[in-house]
Amino acid sequence: MAQSSMAMLLIVAAHIRISWSSCLQEAIPLERRKNLIRNGTSQPLGIWNVYGQKFQVDTPVAVFQILVEEVLGYNVFVDSRGTGNMAHAFYALAGCEQPENAQNQSCTGRPTKHHVSMALHLSNNISARHFDKVQRMKMGGMLEDLGSVGFVSQSGIQISSSTLQRGRESSDPLFLDDFRSYDSRFHSPERFFQDFRDIDKNLLLPCRAWDTDPEMPFYFNATGDAEGFNVNFSRAECFGGGDGRWWLAPSCRSNRRCLPCITGSSDGKWAIYPVEIMQKAAIWRMPLALGVAHYNGSSAFKELVMTYRDVLFMFWAPSVEFIEISPVFVRFPNFNFTQWYNGIMASTRQGEYPRHVVSNELMAMAPDARVMLQRMKLSSEDLNRMMLRSYSLYAMDPCFSCAAWNGACAWLENNRNVWMPWIPQKTACFAGQGMYDAPQLQNLEIRVDFGYP
C-alpha cells in the first residue's frame, strides 16, 4: 500500500513544473511591493515559522506568503526556526530580541520584526502559560489570536500499517489498532514489536534530561503508581539507573516484556505528551516502554520510527511525515471531557484547531493582511492536497521550502473560489481608517461618493 502510494506520487511529480518566481498571473511585480512602516521604520512583514520542515505548517505559510506578496503587495520574509516551540513564537511576536533564550528573552519593548505565526497549538499548559505571560507585558496585550487555521489536528499513539497487518494475519491474531488488544492480562502484543532493548539508545534522551512537566503529578493521581517516579514526583523513573532511557509501564516492569513507544520532544527537553502515554499504559495495562527522542522535528525521531518501524509512536494528523509506512491511530475510548478535566487521560485526546497568532502591531501596519489571515481557513482536504503535492516535489528535489511553495502555488491556481473571498476589498475601511477625497479636500461618508456601490 505504501509503495503504490509512493509510485503514484512520483508519477504525479513528473508532471509538476517547479518554479520559484511568481505564482499568480496577476501577481504584483516585485518592484511595486512595499514594506510595513511603523514609527518611521521600514521592514517586510515577518512570519515566524515554528517548524520549518513540516508540510502541514509550511504549506499554509506559503499560501499566506504568496497572497500577501502577490495580491496585497507587501514584501515578506519567512523565519523558519525548526524548534517546534510555541513559546518562542509568542516572544518573537512580542519583539523580544532572544525569543529562544529560556532564561532571558530580552523583551525591551522594541518593535517586532515578526508579525505572524501560523498553526500554533495553544491548548497545552506550557503554551497557555507563556501566551498569558507575554500578554501581561503590555496593557491590552502584545498578541492577538485570529482564530483557527480551519482544519483539526489530532494527536495520538500511532502504528505502522505493516505492523498492524502482521498482527491481523497471525495464527493468533490481534487487532493492534484497538487498545484492548494490548491488555497484558489476556494478550502478548509485544511479539509483533521490536525489542525496546535493541533500539539505539543514543537517539533517546536520558530520563534525567526530561524537563519537569507540570502534568507529571496527574500520573500518580490517576494510577497510584509511585514506582514510576523519582523521589520528588517531577520526572519519570526510568529503567537503567541515572542514564536510563526507558520508562517501563507497571504491567511489564518486572518481566521486561515491553514494547517500545516513542515520543518526541519540543526544543530538545519537553517531552511530547508523556503523561498521556504513561496513563494509558497503566490504566489499560499496556506493556509499554516509553522513550523520548531528541526534538520532534529532528532526524532522530523520524530515524527511530523509520528504522525500527515495529514501534508505537506519538504523532499527529494531518501529516505526510511518515507516509511511507501509512500509520494509523490506536483507537481508545472516545474523548471524555470530565476525565480530562480532572487530569485522567485514558480516553482519546480531543482534536485541536491550530491557531493564527499575530503581533498586535499588525492591525496598524497591514490591516488588510490581518483581515485576510483572519478569513483564511483551510479544510483537511485542502491541506492534504497541498501536502501530497509538496511531498512529491520534495521526493524529486530535496528543497523543502521550494516544495512547500510550489505545492501551495498549485493549490492557489486551482482553488480561486476558496481563497478569493479571503481578500479584503481595496476600498475597505479598517479600524482607525477612512476614505478621503483629495481633490475635494473632504472625508467621504459613504462609498458611493467615491464611485463604488
VOGU-3710 file (C-alpha; in Angstrom, 3 decimals, decimal comma):
1> maqssmamll> 0,000/0,000/0,000  2,732/2,455/0,958  4,823/1,521/-2,121  1,903/2,049/-4,507  1,181/5,441/-2,910  4,805/6,461/-3,379  4,746/5,356/-7,021  1,632/7,400/-7,707  3,194/10,453/-6,043  6,338/10,172/-8,155
11> ivaahirisw> 4,301/9,855/-11,360  2,371/12,987/-10,446  5,584/14,769/-9,559  6,980/14,169/-13,037  4,273/16,442/-14,437  4,727/19,288/-11,934  6,622/22,365/-13,018  8,962/23,542/-10,293  9,363/27,299/-10,215  10,409/29,986/-7,780
21> ssclqeaipl> 9,262/33,341/-9,099  5,644/34,482/-9,113  2,751/32,107/-8,677  -0,331/34,026/-9,833  -0,692/35,560/-13,283  -1,936/38,825/-11,786  0,914/38,990/-9,250  2,027/42,468/-8,216  5,587/42,866/-9,566  8,418/42,687/-7,063
31> errknlirng> 9,455/46,300/-7,651  5,974/47,526/-6,697  5,780/45,706/-3,394  6,076/47,708/-0,198  7,390/47,310/3,315  5,492/47,854/6,538  6,005/51,292/8,076  5,883/51,820/11,831  7,232/54,905/13,633  9,465/55,703/10,688
41> tsqplgiwnv> 10,863/52,151/10,489  10,504/50,196/7,233  10,545/46,402/7,277  8,985/43,433/5,471  6,116/41,519/7,025  7,805/38,835/9,128  6,471/35,294/9,583  7,842/33,153/12,430  7,549/29,504/11,348  7,894/27,321/14,448
51> ygqkfqvdtp> 8,656/24,152/12,476  10,231/24,995/9,133  10,403/21,370/7,994  6,807/20,152/8,247  4,462/20,437/5,292  1,342/20,706/7,473  2,647/24,140/8,556  4,938/25,149/5,693  2,251/24,873/3,003  -0,269/27,166/4,812
61> vavfqilvee> 2,608/29,578/5,483  3,446/29,535/1,765  -0,209/30,186/0,850  -0,255/33,232/3,116  3,134/34,423/1,852  2,090/34,212/-1,814  -1,171/36,075/-1,245  0,445/38,793/0,875  3,197/39,346/-1,685  1,340/38,913/-4,957
71> vlgynvfvds> -2,184/40,120/-4,149  -1,735/42,601/-1,284  1,673/43,779/-2,462  3,813/43,545/0,701  7,363/42,279/0,990  7,576/39,172/3,201  10,332/37,242/4,916  9,796/33,822/6,494  11,914/32,949/9,527  11,907/29,131/9,727
81> rgtgnmahaf> 13,147/28,101/13,148  12,694/24,346/13,400  12,394/24,139/17,182  8,691/23,323/17,354  8,383/25,512/20,451  5,195/27,608/20,564  6,519/29,810/23,381  9,355/31,029/21,151  6,787/32,297/18,653  4,978/34,321/21,330
91> yalagceqpe> 8,181/36,070/22,455  9,234/36,707/18,844  5,871/38,298/18,018  6,247/40,493/21,109  9,531/41,896/19,773  11,824/40,098/22,221  15,394/40,009/20,918  16,218/36,491/22,162  12,908/34,606/21,960  14,617/31,207/22,146
101> naqnqsctgr> 16,564/32,004/25,324  14,594/30,375/28,138  16,446/32,353/30,844  16,228/35,822/29,302  14,196/36,559/26,181  15,354/40,213/26,279  11,930/41,808/25,962  12,745/45,529/25,993  9,758/46,970/24,161  11,411/47,263/20,764
111> ptkhhvsmal> 9,225/46,995/17,639  8,893/43,410/16,486  10,457/42,009/13,319  7,946/39,156/13,330  4,261/39,853/12,845  2,600/36,499/12,109  2,887/32,892/13,272  0,597/30,188/11,958  -0,767/26,807/13,049  0,142/27,234/16,720
121> hlsnnisarh> -1,193/24,863/19,365  -2,409/26,844/22,364  -4,240/24,205/24,383  -1,397/22,637/26,376  -0,455/24,105/29,733  3,046/25,236/28,741  1,895/27,146/25,641  -1,008/28,739/27,510  1,257/29,833/30,373  3,738/31,583/28,058
131> fdkvqrmkmg> 0,942/33,134/25,982  -0,535/34,670/29,133  2,902/35,837/30,308  3,534/37,675/27,026  0,064/39,221/27,087  0,761/40,730/30,511  3,783/42,639/29,203  1,555/45,431/27,929  -1,867/46,812/28,754  -4,222/45,380/26,152
141> gmledlgsvg> -1,845/42,535/25,319  1,034/42,042/22,895  -0,608/39,303/20,816  -3,866/38,660/19,020  -5,414/35,244/18,389  -7,103/35,453/14,977  -8,816/32,085/15,201  -8,206/28,646/13,777  -6,437/27,666/10,565  -9,555/25,652/9,743
151> fvsqsgiqis> -8,501/22,010/9,938  -8,497/19,772/13,018  -5,187/18,421/14,292  -5,478/15,069/16,054  -2,648/13,705/18,188  -2,333/10,178/19,475  -0,413/6,905/19,531  0,132/5,521/16,024  1,228/2,228/14,488  2,545/1,401/11,023
161> sstlqrgres> 0,221/-0,405/8,604  2,716/-3,253/8,146  2,833/-3,997/11,892  -0,942/-3,751/12,031  -1,271/-6,183/9,121  1,097/-8,738/10,672  -0,984/-8,702/13,820  -4,164/-9,397/11,878  -2,629/-12,176/9,766  -1,045/-14,022/12,687
171> sdplflddfr> -2,228/-17,514/13,639  -3,196/-15,907/16,946  -4,399/-12,569/15,535  -4,577/-9,249/17,319  -6,160/-6,015/16,108  -3,341/-3,696/17,074  -5,296/-0,537/16,257  -7,573/-1,292/19,246  -6,317/-0,510/22,754  -7,972/-3,653/24,149
181> sydsrfhspe> -5,553/-5,835/22,182  -2,726/-4,508/24,375  -4,151/-5,722/27,703  -1,263/-7,809/29,051  -3,603/-9,919/31,192  -5,045/-11,558/28,088  -2,672/-10,840/25,192  1,012/-10,688/24,287  1,202/-7,766/21,848  4,962/-7,373/22,321
191> rffqdfrdid> 5,544/-10,348/19,965  4,752/-8,108/16,995  7,122/-5,317/18,008  10,813/-4,550/18,195  12,510/-5,385/21,499  12,986/-1,997/23,147  16,465/-3,026/24,375  17,656/-3,377/20,772  16,875/0,248/19,903  19,812/2,655/19,685
201> knlllpcraw> 19,641/4,499/22,990  21,840/7,307/21,649  18,792/8,566/19,763  16,878/8,904/23,038  17,054/11,454/25,822  18,001/10,087/29,254  15,193/10,488/31,762  17,216/12,942/33,813  17,171/15,272/30,772  13,381/15,342/30,572
211> dtdpempfyf> 12,412/18,765/31,829  9,785/18,989/34,557  6,299/18,541/33,153  3,553/20,281/35,173  1,259/17,367/34,311  3,506/14,723/35,910  1,572/14,608/39,217  -1,553/13,720/37,213  0,001/10,325/36,512  0,320/9,393/40,161
221> natgdaegfn> -3,118/10,802/40,997  -4,721/8,721/38,230  -2,781/5,481/38,727  -1,237/5,424/42,211  1,974/4,110/40,633  4,610/5,662/42,903  7,377/3,449/41,485  7,087/5,210/38,138  8,520/8,434/39,555  11,650/9,788/41,134
231> vnfsraecfg> 11,530/10,931/44,731  10,155/14,416/44,058  7,466/13,201/41,635  8,613/15,618/38,932  10,060/13,144/36,433  9,509/9,599/35,284  11,725/6,922/36,837  13,499/5,072/34,038  14,845/1,557/33,748  18,638/1,525/33,910
241> ggdgrwwlap> 19,504/3,976/36,656  20,581/7,574/36,167  21,330/7,097/32,465  18,138/5,185/31,823  16,290/5,961/28,593  13,082/3,960/29,038  10,145/4,361/31,379  8,510/0,943/31,849  4,788/0,516/32,403  3,647/-1,357/35,548
251> scrsnrrclp> 2,415/-4,343/33,513  5,905/-5,137/32,180  8,185/-3,539/34,749  9,125/-6,836/36,356  9,313/-9,173/33,348  10,696/-6,552/30,897  8,418/-7,851/28,130  7,648/-4,314/26,999  7,010/-2,987/23,513  8,573/0,351/22,537
261> citgssdgkw> 6,532/3,546/22,288  8,430/6,625/21,069  7,531/10,256/21,548  9,436/13,373/20,551  10,455/16,463/22,448  9,971/20,159/21,962  13,217/22,114/21,949  15,122/19,003/22,983  13,726/18,723/26,509  9,937/18,988/26,832
271> aiypveimqk> 8,618/15,503/26,056  5,508/15,409/23,874  2,540/14,122/25,910  4,490/11,654/28,104  1,893/11,667/30,887  -0,872/10,729/28,471  1,136/7,744/27,222  2,065/6,708/30,764  -1,524/6,937/31,988  -2,907/4,948/29,072
281> aaiwrmplal> -0,242/2,292/29,608  -1,008/1,973/33,334  -4,809/2,249/33,188  -5,292/-0,118/30,228  -2,444/-2,472/31,305  -0,483/-1,875/28,121  3,114/-3,222/28,344  4,806/-0,096/27,017  8,396/1,099/27,259  8,312/4,866/26,731
291> gvahyngssa> 11,322/6,577/25,157  11,751/10,245/24,259  13,623/11,137/21,084  15,561/14,329/20,596  13,377/17,212/19,334  10,257/16,084/17,482  11,291/17,701/14,191  14,837/16,354/14,168  16,138/13,389/12,234  16,387/11,351/15,464
301> fkelvmtyrd> 12,643/10,978/15,936  11,974/10,069/12,318  15,041/7,827/12,220  13,777/5,832/15,186  10,350/5,283/13,664  11,545/4,604/10,116  14,486/2,383/11,111  12,688/0,115/13,549  9,110/0,538/12,244  7,640/-2,088/14,577
311> vlfmfwapsv> 7,145/0,522/17,288  4,302/2,649/18,566  4,846/6,392/18,331  3,082/9,576/19,371  2,348/11,844/16,427  -0,411/13,867/14,822  -2,527/14,081/11,700  -2,815/15,524/9,136  0,805/14,900/8,196  2,902/13,302/5,455
321> efieispvfv> 5,893/12,800/7,754  5,515/9,021/7,785  3,600/8,446/4,561  5,923/5,553/3,638  4,571/3,432/6,498  0,918/4,586/6,255  0,401/4,913/10,023  -2,980/4,658/11,728  -4,089/5,689/15,205  -4,544/3,176/18,005
331> rfpnfnftqw> -8,182/3,665/18,986  -9,045/4,430/22,607  -12,447/5,264/24,137  -13,934/8,487/22,802  -12,798/11,747/24,378  -14,195/12,092/27,897  -14,297/15,756/28,899  -14,912/15,110/32,597  -11,978/12,737/32,892  -9,567/15,016/31,051
341> yngimastrq> -10,735/17,994/33,110  -9,762/16,007/36,209  -6,383/15,005/34,789  -7,325/11,474/33,702  -6,099/10,883/30,139  -7,355/7,356/29,499  -9,585/8,368/26,576  -8,708/9,822/23,173  -7,182/13,296/23,261  -9,552/15,955/21,988
351> geyprhvvsn> -8,829/17,241/18,493  -7,373/20,740/18,345  -7,752/23,598/15,901  -4,294/25,173/15,359  -4,400/28,952/15,602  -3,247/32,056/13,738  -1,454/34,338/16,228  -0,180/37,809/15,286  1,515/40,802/16,858  -0,965/43,463/17,886
361> elmamapdar> 1,101/45,863/15,751  -0,161/44,176/12,574  -3,514/45,974/12,745  -1,837/49,365/12,366  0,802/48,351/9,812  -1,050/45,949/7,486  -4,753/45,756/8,389  -5,597/44,107/5,061  -3,099/41,288/5,749  -4,594/40,842/9,210
371> vmlqrmklss> -8,147/40,593/7,845  -7,043/38,161/5,142  -5,338/35,911/7,695  -8,416/36,020/9,916  -10,528/34,817/6,969  -8,019/32,197/5,847  -9,467/28,759/6,579  -8,125/25,519/5,140  -10,013/22,237/5,305  -8,233/18,951/5,967
381> edlnrmmlrs> -8,874/18,009/2,328  -7,247/21,210/1,061  -4,267/20,747/3,349  -3,812/17,118/2,294  -3,789/18,096/-1,388  -1,090/20,683/-0,776  0,994/18,361/1,383  0,867/15,488/-1,112  1,849/17,774/-3,975  4,694/19,234/-1,919
391> yslyamdpcf> 5,841/15,808/-0,780  6,014/14,530/-4,360  8,130/17,537/-5,339  10,429/17,018/-2,373  10,955/13,400/-3,452  12,341/14,732/-6,763  14,355/17,662/-5,415  15,126/17,922/-1,663  14,483/21,652/-1,379  11,874/21,786/1,372
401> scaawngaca> 10,856/25,436/1,066  10,691/25,136/-2,738  8,417/22,099/-2,477  6,115/23,779/0,049  5,908/26,947/-2,081  5,090/25,042/-5,262  2,529/22,844/-3,513  0,820/25,952/-2,164  1,008/27,667/-5,563  -0,618/24,717/-7,336
411> wlennrnvwm> -3,452/24,764/-4,827  -3,959/28,529/-5,235  -4,106/28,234/-9,015  -6,803/25,552/-8,818  -8,897/26,908/-5,930  -9,584/30,571/-6,585  -13,161/30,136/-5,437  -11,827/29,237/-1,974  -9,275/31,999/-1,425  -10,724/34,958/-3,329
421> pwipqktacf> -13,249/35,680/-0,515  -10,311/35,984/1,902  -9,028/39,088/0,107  -10,334/42,406/1,530  -11,800/44,906/-0,919  -9,332/47,608/-1,895  -11,789/50,250/-0,693  -12,400/48,575/2,666  -12,024/50,852/5,691  -10,396/49,218/8,676
431> agqgmydapq> -10,443/50,380/12,283  -8,887/53,842/12,537  -9,036/54,456/8,794  -11,335/56,256/6,372  -11,624/57,382/2,745  -10,516/60,873/1,748  -11,299/62,752/-1,469  -8,079/64,693/-2,121  -9,439/66,972/-4,901  -12,459/67,944/-2,776
441> lqnleirvdf> -10,451/68,096/0,450  -13,069/66,163/2,398  -13,656/62,819/4,087  -16,191/60,575/2,364  -19,036/59,252/4,485  -20,309/56,625/2,042  -18,552/54,526/-0,605  -20,923/55,746/-3,347  -19,264/59,174/-3,108  -16,122/57,563/-4,473
451> gyp> -17,868/55,767/-7,301  -18,212/52,383/-5,582  -21,564/50,703/-4,886
//
